[in-house]
Amino acid sequence: MNGSDYYIPAAALAAGFLVKLPGLIRRRHDPMVRAIAGLLFMASAGFAFAAPPTIAVVNRTVGIPNVSGPLVYAMLSVFNTCCIILLAYWREGLGGDVQRRVRRWVAACGTVIVLIAVAFALGDAPVERLRDLDTHYASTPWIREMIVVYLSWHLVVGVVVPTMCWRWSRTVDGWLRAGLLTLVAGFAFSTGFGVVKAAAVVARWTGGDLDFLSTDLAPPLAGMGAVLTTAGFLLPQGRRAVAAWEAWRTYRWMRPLWHRLRTLTGLPATTTWRGPLEARLFDRETDIHDDLLTLAPYCDAQTMAACREKAVGEGAGSDDAWAMAAATMIAHAIAARESAVEIGEESQESGTAALGAVLSTGPRGIARVSRQYGALRHHTVAAS
């Protein structure tokens, strides 16, 4: 009875919460950020506190047998409420109508938690039950009502949320649709948890014994449901994660050319890690742009065209061939400047036009050229 079927999903959800924690600190006044942080925290805490070893520790610490029961029910009720609140914000924004609906859901959840606490206080559950509180006390006055209130709230949210998600998923696509369909799957497991728990309780009411549904089948259903539900809310942010990865990769690819040009012009070539990535990417692109313009007199469009033609003839793709040609032209220009080669006015105009074609490709194009330049320098050093 090590509680691994509870602690594993708890750890996964806690990891998700820790990933979101910096954003919560920065945007703590944003209701949507608070909702997703609350969802992750309550889901993780709910599973951690529902594990039999934790139940035993809490009961002994508080000194009240089975006090963990209403505590866990309250946590999971808040988790369910955070799900529907986040979905409302997600779909409809933060307008006044949404805020009023959110307040009603919060009030309903608060009522559920109060009813759970009052029912437990009025009931009598003297024998500690680590895994089968629901079924063992299914017919005990007030404890029975406490269990019914919790399961009813769980099933209400478990029907409302996936219905909303399914309808919405039919009108959207991409990351958002993937997230909504994952939510539907997650709540299918979560609702299954509530159904099998309820079936076990009802069986006790009718004199039957289906306790295995509650003790053996329900926990893994709940774990899978919580993980999928959390993943469903996080998936639509995949677009932002992809954009962040693209920005980081572009920033990293720009380094070889940026560093070489900084060295050439005698300017500092120290990378700073301060500030947002977008700002650092913009600064690096600007540095490369300004430094390349000083090389315009040494750039040769014919060299670039010949190199591109050669690369295409050797089987390179059009984008790679262009980046290789631009990198070769820039490498020749750097060597010419360092050798103090004399240039004419026509070279200035031709070089400016050639560089203009490179700079007009934006950060991604410059990053591809820089990457090819780094490979070119590596091969040159290796050959020498």
Secondary structure, DSSP 4 states (H G I P E B T S, - for coil): ---HHHHHHHHHHHHHHHHHHHHHHHTTT-HHHHHHHHHHHHHHHHHHHHSHHHHHHHHHHHTSTTTHHHHHHHHHHHHHHHHHHHHHHHHHTT-HHHHHHHHHHHHHHHHHHHHHHHHHHHS---S--SS-HHHHTTTSTTHHHHHHHHHHHHHHHHHHHHHHHHHHHTT--HHHHHHHHHHHHHHHHHHHHHHHHHHHHHHHHTT---HHIIIIIHHHHHHHHHHHHHHHHHGGGHHHHHHHHHHHHHHHHTHHHHHHHHHHHT---PPP--S-HHHHHHHHHHHHHHHHHTTGGG--HHHHHHHHHHHHHTT--HHHHHHHHHHHHHHHHHHHHHTT----HHHHHHHHHHHHHHHTTHHHHHHHHHHHHHHHHHHHHHH-
